Amino acid sequence: MRISTKQSRELELLSKAYEKSGRNIATLLDKNIASLIITGNKVLGLNNVTGVEVLPKQISHGVEADINIQPNIVLNRPIHICTGFLEKRGMQKIVFNIRIGDNSSVKFVAHCTFPWVEEFTHEALSNVWIGKNAKMSYMDEHHHSESGSINLKTTTKAFVSKGGYYFNSFVLTKTRVGVLNFNAEVELDDDAVAEMVTKIKASHNDRVMVREKIDLIGSHSRGIAKSVIVALDEAQARVVNEAYGRGDYSKGHIKCEEITKGKHVQVSTVPVLKVFNDLSELTHEASIGRVNAKQLETLMSKGLTEEEATNLIVKGLVS
C-alpha cells in the first residue's frame, strides 16, 4: 500500500478517529490483507491480494469501488474497509459493487468513522452479487459524533446464487445515531441462504427507520432477518421486516425486538409476510418492551445508578 506525502496528514487524522472507535489502523496497512481506506472523496490507501481486485474511482462527493473476488478463492483473513470523514460539515457518497465468484469464500470488516462531524450527510449503496456455492459475510460498524446531526442513508441490494450464503450485519450502538434510513434487501436463488442482523441504539432525539426484505425466489432457499433496536429518551424508531415466499419449500423468518426507556420514546414494528407458493413457510416474532425493571433493581442494589444500570442492560442487548 502506498501513501503519498500529501495524504499522510489525513491518514494521521483518520488513524486517530479510527482508534477513537476502538480500532487499530495498523491492520489496514498490513500488506498481507486486502484493504481500502477512504476519507471524504479520496482513497488514502488500497491493497489487493491474490484473487481480490479492488478498483476505486472518485465520484462527486465520494468514491465508487468495484470489488471483485475471483472464482474458487478462499480468503483466510477478512478484507478491511475504513470509510471516514474528517471535516465538520459536508457530504459523502460511497458506492460498492461487490461480486463474489463461484465457490469463493470471503469476509468483509467495514468501519464508518465520523467522530467530529457537526452537519453531515452520508449516503452508502452496496450492490452485491454472490456466485454459485460462494460465501460472503459483511460486518459493518458505525462510529458517529455525539452531535446527533448526522443524516445517514444506507442501502444494500444483494443477490445470492444457487447454493450461496450471505451474512450481513449493521451495528450502530456506541454513539449517537442522528437520522438513519437503513434499507437492506436480498434475493435468494435455489438452496441459497441469507442472514441479516441489525443492532441500533438510539438516544436523545435520534430518528431511525429500518427496512429489511428477504425475497425467497428459489426452491429450498432460506432467510432470516433479525433486528434489535434500543430507543431511549425521545428517540423514534420504525422497523419494517418483509419476507416473500415464492420458491418451493422456501423458509423465511423475521424477528424484531425493540426496547424502550423514556416517556417520549416512539417505536413501531411492522412485519410483512407474503406467500406466493403454498409450499413456502414464513414466520415472524415481534416485541416491544421496556428495559427490564427487575434487572434494573438488581443492578442498582449493587451500587449502580439507574443510568449505569440501564447502560449495562442495553450493552448486553446490543453486543
Buried (B, 14 or more C-beta within 10 A) or exposed (E): BEBEEEBEEBBEBBBBBBBEBEBEBEBBBEEEBBBBBBBBBBBBBBBBBEBBEBEBEEEEBBBBBBBBBBBBBEBEBBBBBBBBBBBEEBBBBBBBBBBBBBBBBBBBBBBBBBBBBEEBBBBBBBBBBBBBBBBBBBBBBBBBBEBBBBBBBBBBBBBBBBBBBBBBBBBBBBBBBBBBBBBBBBBBBBBBBBBBBBBBBBBBBBBBBBBBBBBBBBBBBBBBBBBBBBBBBBBBBBBBBBBBBBBBBBBBBBBBBBBBBBEEBEBEBEBBBEBEBEEBBBEBEBEBEEBEEEBBEEBBEEEBEEEEBBBEBBEEBBE
